């Protein structure tokens, strides 16, 4: 079964949050860390995976991504706290 992920990454000081969607979370976070794509995450040095959700349905994942992108920073922080109260970089969980 195909998996899809919605994720939140941040910079070292947690001052900005980037919400994204992918079908390969480990690869995508590595791209953020290596600054492969020059965009928001590149500009603001967002490379720490703090939160993610897994889906079996692409449309459901895309809907959730759009929903999270509308969240205020405080709401995103609350989501992160529920899943990852120490705010550790979850990227290592996806390295194979």
C-alpha positions in Angstrom: 0.0 0.0 0.0 1.3 3.4 -1.0 1.9 5.9 1.9 1.7 9.7 1.8 2.9 12.1 4.5 2.1 15.6 5.6 4.9 17.1 7.6 6.0 20.2 9.5 9.7 21.3 9.5 11.3 24.2 11.2 14.6 26.0 11.5 17.1 25.7 14.4 15.3 28.4 16.5 11.7 27.3 15.6 10.8 30.8 14.3 9.2 29.6 11.1 7.3 26.5 10.1 7.0 24.8 6.7 4.2 22.3 5.9 4.7 19.9 3.1 3.4 16.7 1.4 5.3 13.8 0.0 5.2 10.0 -0.7 8.7 9.5 0.6 9.3 11.3 3.9 12.9 10.3 4.4 13.9 11.4 0.9 12.0 14.7 1.1 13.5 15.7 4.4 17.0 14.9 3.1 16.3 17.2 0.2 15.3 20.0 2.7 18.5 19.3 4.7 20.7 19.4 1.5 18.8 22.5 0.3 18.1 20.8 -3.1 15.1 23.1 -3.9 15.5 26.9 -3.6 12.2 27.9 -1.9 10.8 28.7 1.4 12.5 26.0 3.4 15.8 26.9 1.7 15.4 30.6 2.4 14.5 30.1 6.1 16.8 27.1 6.7 13.9 24.8 7.6 15.4 21.3 7.9 14.2 19.8 11.2 11.4 17.3 10.9 9.2 18.0 14.0 5.8 16.5 13.0 4.2 14.2 10.4 1.0 12.4 9.7 0.8 9.2 7.5 -2.0 8.6 5.0 -3.0 5.7 2.7 -5.0 8.1 0.5 -3.3 10.8 -1.5 -6.3 13.1 -1.7 -6.8 12.9 2.1 -3.2 13.8 2.6 -3.4 16.7 0.2 -6.5 18.0 2.0 -4.8 17.7 5.4 -1.7 19.6 4.0 -3.9 22.5 2.9 -5.6 22.5 6.3 -2.4 22.6 8.2 -1.0 25.4 6.0 -3.9 27.5 7.2 -3.0 26.8 10.9 -1.5 29.6 12.9 2.0 29.0 14.4 0.5 28.4 17.8 -1.7 25.6 16.5 1.2 24.0 14.8 3.3 24.2 18.0 0.4 22.5 19.8 0.4 19.7 17.2 4.1 19.3 17.6 3.9 19.2 21.4 1.4 16.4 21.3 3.5 14.2 19.0 7.0 15.3 19.8 7.2 17.1 23.1 11.0 17.3 23.1 11.0 18.8 19.6 13.7 16.4 18.5 14.4 16.0 14.8 12.4 13.0 13.7 14.4 12.6 10.5 16.5 9.8 11.8 13.3 7.7 12.3 13.1 7.6 8.4 16.7 6.8 7.5 16.9 3.3 6.1 
